[in-house]
Amino acid sequence: MVTTTSIRSAKSGQARNGPRDDTRLALLFILPALIGFGVFLVWPTLRGIYLSFTKFNLLTPPQFNGLDNYVRMVQDPVFWNALKVTLYYVILNIGFQTVLALVIAVMMQRLTQRTWLRGIVLTPFLVSNVVAAMVFLWILDYQLGIGNTILAAVGVDRIPFLSSSSWVIPTIAFINVWRHVGYTALLIFAGLQTIPETVYEAGRIDGASEVRMFRSITVPLLRPILSLVLIITVVGSFQVFDTVAIATRGGPVDSSRVLQFYIYDVAFGRFQFGYASAMSVALLAVLVAVTFLQYRLTRAETSDLA
Amino acid sequence: MATDTTPTVATAGPVAVRRDAPPAEPRRLNFGRALAWTFMILVILVSLFPFYWMLRTALSSNNALYAGSGSLLPVQTSAGGFERVFGLQTGQEAIDAGGAGQAINFWRYLFNSVVVSTLITAGQVFFSAMAAYAFARLQWKHREKVFAFFLAGLMIPAIFTLLPNFVLIKQLGLVDTLLGIALPTMFMTPFAVFFLRQFFLGISREVEEAALMDGASKVRVFFRLIIPMSLAPITTLAILTYIASWNEYFWALMVSYTDRSRVLTVALGVFKSQTPQTGPDWSGLMAATLVAALPMLVLFMLFAKRIVNSIGFSGIK
């Protein structure tokens, strides 16, 4: 029995007062996780890269075709458009979300630290993207949505939120900000809690205003957590899919065809798994590059709070 | 000691939360504070309004919505939307109200969602706890190297593994099964292992040594000592995992083709595509949406404090 022997050896090891060795037991303990890790994370990653060099329709075995998929990708205007739309979405979503979350977090810290407020702000995070998309599809409906009714009441023209090519991406960004901003605000809030109150007291004694303290104390000291939050949210928002799949299916025309939806479409709509894999590799490359750049730019590794 | 979430979170996390020194709140009501509260109230309204709107629409009668689109209260209050969701209306009644004629297998989807989320949560938390124990408390060669390798897995975005994983699940013959949906995340996520390892590292050596002296095996120490002492972080992880797997859409959409494996999120999408495009059955759709969201909202009400307090820690997702 693996367990008994390893335990015995562990005990005798202890008795000798030397370093214990639980290798066998440890192996047993990490085995399930190792299987999951290898089979559903490492192997798919390698396989995904391999499939990107093949022609594969799921029914017949993959045929190696070299760089064909990548050549096709570079020449595919829909791919470039999808990349552009995705980038536009990410920039809007992240910009809006980070600023709003930062403001909410600071307000939560300065106004009241009670859990109920944080709970309310987090509530939208509890529902799925699908639910969020459905509700806003209804609220923002051109004819009957309460959103447009309110706009009409204040004298603004009706906005075709999800059916106009210029509004659709900002609207999808807004829907996802609604769902995620509370979560992001709580991450930033946790970071705010690490800034010692004494720093603010010193600022107050020096006669600094709240705005001044926010600029000169909060933001610089928050840099490590902000950059962490940015990396998480950017990587997450590059993978936008659910909202598009429910609300617009890429339309009108291609104006909300984000990369992930295009990949899905190519794979499951046209069964071109090789080409879809090549585009996932491209998305992975973009994500790695963005993460690396962000890490360097925000100097995530350094903190001013020594 | 890991008997209560808050202090553990405060000390063991990458984000050390200072709860001992709440900032002195300037209590005087000045212009800035009033402005800040106005902003917060707006945030609260925007956060909660859609939930009210789901309820208000679900309780309206669908055909009346066209006339009363601006009414803040339900128009022609009716339970018809919910009846369609639960399949209590005849096909003709549903069509008359602007809904789909087919029966909606709501209980089936709810059952599927519960099974999938429970499988994922139970498996992932338990297996991750085992691995975390090996990484935190057992002595073995190459431990740090293997752990670093696990952590590197955090870098691989979900999208990348989805297509190859689908191919794998298909080869295993598990397409359109609940197990097929659960399998890829059932064994571990790098985050879960990392999260629990942090807590296990914080448990004092002495308690463990004492148990070992008394002749307890390492396996016994894990089940009888480590797990009970870490119940708080384990529950937190379980809740977060449950919410995440309940809300998962993309992967479930890939794997399920029929009612056999359709979970609520996927069913909601199908339900939407079934209602007429010209005049969608909004009251039915909102009833379905509300019903799909309800379990997680109830879970949140029960564990709100724990979930809210743990978010700071779960930063590295």
Chai-1 contact restraints between the chains, C-beta under 6 A:
chainA,res_idxA,chainB,res_idxB,connection_type,confidence,min_distance_angstrom,max_distance_angstrom,comment,restraint_id
A,I7,B,S217,contact,1.0,0.0,6.0,A-B,restraint_1
A,I7,B,K218,contact,1.0,0.0,6.0,A-B,restraint_2
A,R20,B,Q139,contact,1.0,0.0,6.0,A-B,restraint_3
A,D21,B,Q139,contact,1.0,0.0,6.0,A-B,restraint_4
A,D22,B,L138,contact,1.0,0.0,6.0,A-B,restraint_5
A,D22,B,Q139,contact,1.0,0.0,6.0,A-B,restraint_6
A,D22,B,W140,contact,1.0,0.0,6.0,A-B,restraint_7
A,T23,B,W140,contact,1.0,0.0,6.0,A-B,restraint_8
A,L25,B,K218,contact,1.0,0.0,6.0,A-B,restraint_9
A,A26,B,A134,contact,1.0,0.0,6.0,A-B,restraint_10
A,A26,B,L138,contact,1.0,0.0,6.0,A-B,restraint_11
A,A26,B,W140,contact,1.0,0.0,6.0,A-B,restraint_12
A,F29,B,M130,contact,1.0,0.0,6.0,A-B,restraint_13
A,F29,B,Y133,contact,1.0,0.0,6.0,A-B,restraint_14
A,F29,B,A134,contact,1.0,0.0,6.0,A-B,restraint_15
A,I30,B,A131,contact,1.0,0.0,6.0,A-B,restraint_16
A,I30,B,A134,contact,1.0,0.0,6.0,A-B,restraint_17
A,P32,B,F127,contact,1.0,0.0,6.0,A-B,restraint_18
A,P32,B,F187,contact,1.0,0.0,6.0,A-B,restraint_19
A,A33,B,F127,contact,1.0,0.0,6.0,A-B,restraint_20
A,A33,B,A131,contact,1.0,0.0,6.0,A-B,restraint_21
A,A33,B,F187,contact,1.0,0.0,6.0,A-B,restraint_22
A,A33,B,M188,contact,1.0,0.0,6.0,A-B,restraint_23
A,I35,B,F187,contact,1.0,0.0,6.0,A-B,restraint_24
A,G36,B,F187,contact,1.0,0.0,6.0,A-B,restraint_25
A,G36,B,M188,contact,1.0,0.0,6.0,A-B,restraint_26
A,F37,B,M188,contact,1.0,0.0,6.0,A-B,restraint_27
A,F40,B,N165,contact,1.0,0.0,6.0,A-B,restraint_28
A,F40,B,P184,contact,1.0,0.0,6.0,A-B,restraint_29
A,L41,B,G153,contact,1.0,0.0,6.0,A-B,restraint_30
A,P44,B,T161,contact,1.0,0.0,6.0,A-B,restraint_31
A,P44,B,P164,contact,1.0,0.0,6.0,A-B,restraint_32
A,P44,B,N165,contact,1.0,0.0,6.0,A-B,restraint_33
A,T45,B,I156,contact,1.0,0.0,6.0,A-B,restraint_34
A,R47,B,P164,contact,1.0,0.0,6.0,A-B,restraint_35
A,G48,B,F160,contact,1.0,0.0,6.0,A-B,restraint_36
A,G48,B,P164,contact,1.0,0.0,6.0,A-B,restraint_37
A,I104,B,V43,contact,1.0,0.0,6.0,A-B,restraint_38
A,M107,B,A36,contact,1.0,0.0,6.0,A-B,restraint_39
A,M107,B,M40,contact,1.0,0.0,6.0,A-B,restraint_40
A,L111,B,A36,contact,1.0,0.0,6.0,A-B,restraint_41
A,Q113,B,P22,contact,1.0,0.0,6.0,A-B,restraint_42
A,T115,B,K305,contact,1.0,0.0,6.0,A-B,restraint_43
A,T115,B,V308,contact,1.0,0.0,6.0,A-B,restraint_44
A,R118,B,V308,contact,1.0,0.0,6.0,A-B,restraint_45
A,G119,B,A304,contact,1.0,0.0,6.0,A-B,restraint_46
A,G119,B,V308,contact,1.0,0.0,6.0,A-B,restraint_47
A,I120,B,I44,contact,1.0,0.0,6.0,A-B,restraint_48
A,I120,B,S47,contact,1.0,0.0,6.0,A-B,restraint_49
A,V121,B,S47,contact,1.0,0.0,6.0,A-B,restraint_50
A,T123,B,S47,contact,1.0,0.0,6.0,A-B,restraint_51
A,P124,B,S47,contact,1.0,0.0,6.0,A-B,restraint_52
A,L126,B,M296,contact,1.0,0.0,6.0,A-B,restraint_53
A,L126,B,L297,contact,1.0,0.0,6.0,A-B,restraint_54
A,L126,B,F300,contact,1.0,0.0,6.0,A-B,restraint_55
A,V127,B,A293,contact,1.0,0.0,6.0,A-B,restraint_56
A,S128,B,N247,contact,1.0,0.0,6.0,A-B,restraint_57
A,S128,B,T265,contact,1.0,0.0,6.0,A-B,restraint_58
A,V130,B,Y249,contact,1.0,0.0,6.0,A-B,restraint_59
A,V130,B,T265,contact,1.0,0.0,6.0,A-B,restraint_60
A,V130,B,L268,contact,1.0,0.0,6.0,A-B,restraint_61
A,V131,B,T289,contact,1.0,0.0,6.0,A-B,restraint_62
A,V131,B,A293,contact,1.0,0.0,6.0,A-B,restraint_63
A,M134,B,T289,contact,1.0,0.0,6.0,A-B,restraint_64
A,V135,B,P50,contact,1.0,0.0,6.0,A-B,restraint_65
A,V135,B,M54,contact,1.0,0.0,6.0,A-B,restraint_66
A,W138,B,W282,contact,1.0,0.0,6.0,A-B,restraint_67
A,I139,B,W53,contact,1.0,0.0,6.0,A-B,restraint_68
A,L144,B,S69,contact,1.0,0.0,6.0,A-B,restraint_69
A,T149,B,S69,contact,1.0,0.0,6.0,A-B,restraint_70
A,T149,B,G70,contact,1.0,0.0,6.0,A-B,restraint_71
A,L186,B,I311,contact,1.0,0.0,6.0,A-B,restraint_72
A,L187,B,G315,contact,1.0,0.0,6.0,A-B,restraint_73
A,A190,B,V15,contact,1.0,0.0,6.0,A-B,restraint_74
A,A190,B,V17,contact,1.0,0.0,6.0,A-B,restraint_75
A,A190,B,G312,contact,1.0,0.0,6.0,A-B,restraint_76
A,Q193,B,V17,contact,1.0,0.0,6.0,A-B,restraint_77
A,Q193,B,R18,contact,1.0,0.0,6.0,A-B,restraint_78
A,T194,B,A16,contact,1.0,0.0,6.0,A-B,restraint_79
A,E197,B,A21,contact,1.0,0.0,6.0,A-B,restraint_80
A,E197,B,P23,contact,1.0,0.0,6.0,A-B,restraint_81
A,I232,B,K317,contact,1.0,0.0,6.0,A-B,restraint_82
A,V235,B,P157,contact,1.0,0.0,6.0,A-B,restraint_83
A,Q239,B,I159,contact,1.0,0.0,6.0,A-B,restraint_84
A,F241,B,F250,contact,1.0,0.0,6.0,A-B,restraint_85
A,D242,B,Y249,contact,1.0,0.0,6.0,A-B,restraint_86
A,I246,B,G269,contact,1.0,0.0,6.0,A-B,restraint_87
A,Q260,B,I159,contact,1.0,0.0,6.0,A-B,restraint_88
A,A267,B,L163,contact,1.0,0.0,6.0,A-B,restraint_89
A,A276,B,L163,contact,1.0,0.0,6.0,A-B,restraint_90
A,S277,B,L163,contact,1.0,0.0,6.0,A-B,restraint_91
A,S280,B,F160,contact,1.0,0.0,6.0,A-B,restraint_92
A,L284,B,F160,contact,1.0,0.0,6.0,A-B,restraint_93
A,L287,B,P157,contact,1.0,0.0,6.0,A-B,restraint_94
